Amino acid sequence: MKKLDYHEIGLKCGLEIHQQLDSKTKLFCRCPNELQGTRDPDFTLKRTMRPVLGEMGTYDEAMLTEYQKGKGIVYECYNDAICTYEMDETPPFLCSGEAKKIALEIALLLNSNIIEEMHVCRKNYLDGSVPCGFQRTMILATSGYVELENGKKIGIELICLEEDAARKIKIENDTNFYRLDRLGIPLVEITTKPDINHPTECRECAERLGLLLWSTKVKKILGSIRQDVNVSIAGGTRIEIKGVQKLDWIPVLINQEILRQQGLIELKKSLQKNGVIEEGIHKKVIDLSKIMVKTKSTFIAKGIKEGKKLYGINFRGFKGVFGRQLMKDYRFGTEVSSKVTSISGLKGLIHSDEDLHKYGFSDQDIQALRNTLLSKEDDCFVLVLGKKNEVEKAIDVIFNRVKQAFKGVPPETRRALEDGKTEFLRELHGGARLYPDTDSQAIFNNDEEIRKIKNKLPPYPWDVIKQYSKQFDIEERLIKELIYSDLLDLFNELIKIYPDNPTLIITTLLETTTALRRDGKQIENILNKDFIDMFTLLKNGEIGKEAIEDMMGLKADSPELSMEQVKEKLNIESISEEELKKLVIKIINKNKKIVKEKGINAKGPLMGDVMKEVRGKIDGKIVFEILNTELQNKLEELK
């Protein structure tokens, strides 16, 4: 693949970061700010959504797309974790002061201008994720920045304080099921300016924002932070990529999106060059259900027999367009099919740029389709099979997407896929969905409150990473892992107790816990106090570092035991250096033959024999030093 020149193609990227805050209650009610796990709901609600006009008197396109999908909505509820606010039966309570304070700290760390008077707005959503059909949000700060390693400042457009949506549990029979325990959890939304001009720069910016957020009082669990990437190039348009789960996905997704947009721009130019115009594509639609009733294509014949409809659509001058490759393994037909599936529910479509034999069509079938659907040699046809309402919806989507080909790149929100590509999710939201919330009063930020928060701001995490790396001679990536794992404070406690070996502490917190988790151990049963107690035993010489993994494993299985009880159950009794010396001499004398044959190289097998006796009872480093000394003494004696 040709190397991309990001300056030449006019790459612009921006980030939208959503991070849940760790307040005691939700944002606009006093329900607990915590998910209820997998326990069964106490009752359910069923709702129907419809689009409403925004403040500008227009409908939001993305909202209309959701309405087109026609999905049913069921909400799963808990008696002790939600109230009538989440069910949209009562107006909002006062905004959580604790959540606002955390958000203000984040805004100040991002060098932003705090809004003196915040006004709650309603942001329309019609996908069912909010029972009332809108999310409550308010602008908290503007015009900030985050500084990258090279000194470049990425502008922060907006910081909003808002409530999280309900979590989708499943889809059954065209019905979306949501749980209301997540609805209303406070979060901040950070939107950068499109100042990012390189994929790796975008990754670094996302990482810095994530580190900064996790240095404040936010939720540090899987799913508590979500990041979206906005991408555009010269001649293209802004595309929002949602669901970017990993930092390493960011450069790959951006590069793939650049190629997709370039492909669509080239397609537009090709249509213009070939004289194809939107008004002249002659969108002829024909019901083929009777014509193709005896087709050799098994799944088409079966569908028609079941009462489904088969429609054919003619597009004049479009020969080769649906089969046109926009980037590797991705064609315009894929682009259209992705949108059809998202809106109508029909999976896939068939077009004449493909090898129709692979669908089971005979030569006679193919000729019949061509005779019926193609008016000219340079025409193309598309086949759609499904229930009548599904097919009609799909045809509208296909027509609209083909029209957009004449404009180049349509503005969309797309879902990130693991292979670096994306698929259509919905139209791009606009300002038409936002309007004031008449149920909420203005919220004020006073100077004294801001001054107090500013005086207690934590240090920037990237400064902490460099300081710790230099101070403890530890790789920066490991310090980052401590921050992302919410273990930096625990590391600080343990290093005070056992300052001699910071690497051992990090290995225990990161690698040993990971290994035990892979073995099926419930690492969550090991509390911070247990780590403190274990390293205190190590400091006092009551255990050796070799006992750490065994102790953690038993504690994970038996959370009711204290670390002292774990030590006793494992029969770990400390051994003095004098006792160790006697044991070493005994083992050396027992293995005189090996000592004579291997000399100083006998340390390997002898070390194994000694460790069988003392593992976990004394530090292995001490064992090695005493063994080395006594072995040399023995060799001198044997000369």
C-alpha positions, -999 to 999 in steps of 0.1 A, spaced: 0 0 0 13 35 -9 24 54 21 -1 81 30 10 118 31 -13 131 58 -5 167 52 -11 164 15 -45 147 20 -56 173 46 -62 149 74 -81 163 104 -90 143 134 -108 150 167 -117 129 197 -148 125 218 -142 109 252 -170 98 275 -159 89 311 -182 79 339 -176 97 372 -173 79 406 -199 99 426 -221 82 452 -253 89 433 -265 94 398 -266 129 382 -302 139 385 -315 115 411 -302 100 443 -302 63 431 -269 45 436 -242 50 410 -234 14 403 -243 -14 379 -263 -43 392 -242 -70 375 -261 -99 359 -289 -103 385 -324 -106 371 -345 -75 369 -375 -70 392 -399 -57 365 -400 -45 329 -414 -16 310 -423 -13 273 -421 20 255 -426 33 219 -405 62 205 -413 87 179 -393 117 165 -398 152 177 -388 186 163 -357 202 177 -353 239 187 -346 248 151 -380 233 140 -364 205 121 -360 167 126 -325 153 133 -315 129 104 -300 103 128 -331 103 149 -352 97 118 -329 68 108 -335 52 142 -373 56 138 -371 39 104 -357 8 121 -390 2 138 -375 -16 168 -395 -24 199 -381 -13 233 -383 -31 267 -366 -17 298 -354 -40 326 -357 -24 361 -347 -29 397 -367 -18 428 -337 -8 448 -315 7 421 -338 30 400 -366 54 408 -394 71 389 -370 96 373 -353 69 353 -387 57 342 -396 92 330 -424 95 355 -410 124 376 -389 155 367 -351 155 375 -338 161 410 -311 187 416 -278 181 399 -253 160 420 -228 185 436 -202 157 439 -204 149 402 -201 185 393 -170 189 415 -152 160 398 -161 174 364 -147 208 374 -114 192 384 -111 176 350 -120 208 332 -93 227 352 -67 200 345 -75 206 308 -69 243 311 -105 251 302 -127 282 308 -154 273 333 -190 283 323 -204 305 351 -240 296 345 -248 261 332 -281 253 314 -294 218 311 -303 208 276 -321 178 261 -303 158 234 -327 137 215 -321 99 211 -346 76 195 -327 43 197 -344 36 230 -313 40 252 -332 68 272 -368 62 281 -378 98 279 -362 100 244 -335 125 253 -304 127 274 -298 156 298 -265 174 292 -249 208 300 -218 226 288 -194 229 317 -163 244 301 -148 255 268 -115 265 251 -91 242 269 -61 221 257 -41 190 263 -4 191 256 14 163 237 49 150 244 63 173 216 47 204 230 18 206 205 -14 217 222 -46 199 210 -76 222 217 -105 212 238 -137 224 222 -162 215 249 -165 197 282 -200 186 291 -214 171 322 -242 147 313 -260 115 322 -251 81 308 -277 61 288 -292 27 296 -271 -3 287 -283 -26 259 -286 -62 270 -299 -80 240 -320 -79 208 -349 -104 204 -376 -104 177 -368 -68 166 -369 -56 202 -341 -39 220 -338 -47 257 -321 -21 280 -313 -21 317 -319 11 335 -292 7 362 -266 26 340 -291 53 330 -283 86 348 -247 77 359 -228 110 356 -202 113 329 -180 139 313 -179 143 275 -146 158 262 -146 170 226 -113 181 211 -109 205 182 -99 189 148 -63 198 156 -49 163 152 -32 157 118 -16 122 122 -29 88 133 -2 83 160 -8 118 172 -45 109 177 -35 78 196 -12 98 219 -39 124 225 -64 97 234 -39 80 258 -31 113 275 -68 122 280 -74 87 294 -45 89 318 -56 124 329 -92 112 336 -80 81 355 -59 103 378 -92 119 391 -122 104 408 -137 85 379 -149 49 375 -120 26 367 -138 -4 353 -142 -20 319 -167 1 298 -165 32 320 -145 51 294 -156 52 257 -139 70 229 -150 81 194 -128 94 166 -138 120 141 -120 118 107 -120 139 76 -98 146 46 -98 173 19 -127 167 -4 -143 144 21 -164 151 52 -165 144 90 -171 108 98 -176 98 135 -162 64 144 -178 50 175 -168 22 198 -130 25 195 -122 1 224 -84 0 222 -58 27 217 -40 6 192 -71 5 170 -70 43 165 -42 46 138 -56 15 119 -91 29 119 -80 63 107 -59 49 79 -88 27 68 -112 56 69 -88 77 48 -88 50 21 -126 46 23 -131 84 18 -105 85 -10 -123 56 -27 -157 74 -25 -142 107 -38 -127 88 -67 -160 71 -74 -177 105 -75 -151 117 -100 -156 86 -121 -193 91 -123 -188 127 -134 -162 117 -160 -185 90 -174 -213 115 -177 -236 97 -152 -259 122 -135 -282 116 -105 -314 125 -124 -306 101 -152 -300 69 -133 -335 56 -141 -343 38 -109 -366 11 -123 -381 -13 -96 -396 -46 -107 -413 -74 -86 -395 -106 -97 -413 -129 -74 -433 -146 -101 -406 -144 -128 -380 -162 -106 -404 -187 -89 -386 -216 -106 -351 -202 -101 -322 -227 -95 -310 -205 -66 -322 -225 -35 -324 -197 -10 -342 -174 -35 -367 -201 -44 -372 -210 -7 -378 -173 2 -404 -168 -25 -422 -200 -15 -423 -187 21 -441 -155 9 -411 -132 7 -408 -107 -21 -379 -105 -46 -374 -71 -62 -350 -60 -88 -337 -24 -92 -321 -10 -123 -295 18 -121 -286 33 -155 -249 38 -162 -239 20 -129 -222 -10 -144 -191 -18 -123 -200 7 -96 -213 -17 -70 -183 -40 -76 -159 -11 -75 -132 -16 -48 -129 14 -25 -101 -2 -5 -88 -37 0 -117 -63 4 -142 -34 6 -165 -25 -23 -192 1 -29 -217 -28 -27 -204 -35 8 -210 2 17 -246 0 5 -253 -34 20 -240 -22 55 -265 6 55 -294 -16 43 -287 -41 71 -285 -14 98 -318 3 88 -340 -24 73 -326 -55 90 -321 -73 57 -287 -90 55 -268 -84 23 -279 -77 -12 -270 -91 -46 -259 -70 -76 -250 -77 -112 -213 -68 -107 -209 -101 -88 -206 -136 -101 -242 -146 -98 -235 -183 -101 -222 -183 -65 -258 -176 -54 -270 -207 -72 -284 -189 -103 -283 -208 -135 -272 -193 -168 -309 -192 -178 -318 -174 -145 -291 -148 -151 -302 -142 -187 -338 -137 -175 -327 -112 -149 -306 -93 -175 -335 -92 -200 -359 -80 -174 -338 -54 -155 -311 -41 -178 -321 -14 -204 -285 -8 -217 -252 -25 -216 -238 -1 -190 -267 -6 -166 -265 -24 -132 -292 -42 -112 -296 -50 -75 -317 -78 -61 -334 -76 -27 -353 -105 -10 -374 -102 21 -408 -94 36 -426 -67 18 -422 -40 44 -385 -49 48 -379 -48 10 -396 -14 6 -375 0 34 -344 -15 19 -351 0 -15 -355 35 -1 -321 31 17 -304 18 -15 -318 47 -36 -307 73 -10 -272 58 -7 -268 57 -45 -278 94 -46 -251 102 -21 -224 86 -44 -228 117 -66 -218 139 -36 -187 118 -25 -185 111 12 -218 113 31 -215 124 68 -222 93 89 -217 78 123 -199 44 118 -191 15 141 -155 4 146 -148 -32 137 -118 -52 149 -103 -56 115 -98 -18 113 -128 -12 89 -161 3 99 -198 -2 92 -228 22 90 -244 29 124 -266 60 118 -267 94 101 -244 120 118 -262 138 146 -266 175 142 -278 205 162 -315 198 153 -317 173 182 -307 198 210 -331 221 229 -334 235 265 -347 214 293 -376 233 309 -376 209 339 -342 220 352 -330 253 367 -297 270 359 -266 256 378 -239 281 389 -202 277 393 -188 303 417 -152 316 419 -146 303 454 -156 268 446 -133 268 415 -104 283 435 -106 255 461 -106 228 435 -77 244 416 -56 245 448 -59 207 451 -54 195 415 -34 163 412 -1 163 391 -3 154 355 0 116 350 26 119 323 48 138 347 42 112 374 52 84 349 85 101 340 93 107 377 85 72 388 103 56 359 135 76 368 131 72 406 125 35 406 143 25 373 110 10 359 98 11 323 72 39 316 47 14 302 45 -4 335 37 29 354 10 35 328 -4 0 335 -5 8 372 -25 39 365 -49 22 341 -53 -7 366 -60 18 394 -30 4 413 -7 35 416 -19 44 451 -14 8 463 21 8 447 29 39 468 18 21 500 38 -10 492 70 9 482 70 25 517 69 -10 533 93 -27 510 115 -1 492 143 -25 483 126 -41 453 101 -19 433 102 -44 404 89 -72 427 60 -50 437 51 -42 401 55 -78 390 32 -89 418 5 -63 411 5 -67 373 20 -100 362 12 -123 391 -24 -112 393 -28 -116 355 -13 -151 356 -36 -162 385 -66 -147 368 -58 -168 337 -58 -198 360 -94 -190 370 -85 -174 404 -109 -147 417 -82 -120 421 -109 -95 432 -109 -114 466 -74 -101 473 -79 -66 488 -54 -38 491 -50 -46 529 -40 -82 519 -11 -69 497 0 -46 525 0 -74 550 18 -98 526 46 -73 519 49 -66 556 55 -103 562 81 -102 535 98 -71 550 99 -88 584 115 -119 569 86 -141 578 82 -152 542 103 -152 511 93 -136 478 88 -171 463 58 -175 486 39 -146 471 22 -164 442 11 -193 464 -3 -170 491 -22 -149 465 -36 -181 450 -49 -194 483 -62 -159 493 -81 -157 460 -98 -191 467 -104 -184 505 -112 -147 509 -122 -152 545 -86 -160 555 -62 -133 567 -27 -133 552 -13 -146 585 -38 -175 583 -28 -180 546 8 -183 557 0 -208 584 -22 -229 561 6 -231 536 29 -241 564 53 -213 557 77 -209 586 106 -184 583 141 -198 585 171 -179 599 203 -174 579 221 -196 604 196 -224 599 198 -219 562 236 -222 563 234 -255 581 209 -268 556 231 -257 526 262 -274 541 241 -306 546 229 -306 510 265 -299 497 279 -328 517 251 -351 505 261 -343 468 299 -345 470 300 -364 437 282 -336 418 304 -310 435 336 -328 424 323 -333 388 309 -299 381 328 -277 405 313 -242 408 287 -252 381 271 -274 407 252 -243 419 223 -250 396 212 -284 407 221 -277 444 201 -245 443 170 -265 432 175 -289 461 178 -261 487 148 -243 473 127 -274 476 133 -272 514 130 -234 519 108 -220 491 87 -192 506 106 -192 539 135 -169 530 145 -147 501 160 -167 472 187 -141 468 200 -149 503 198 -186 495 220 -180 464 246 -160 483 250 -185 511 251 -214 487 277 -197 466 299 -190 497 296 -225 511 301 -242 478 334 -222 473 344 -232 508 338 -269 500 358 -267 468 387 -252 486 385 -280 511 385 -306 484 417 -293 467 
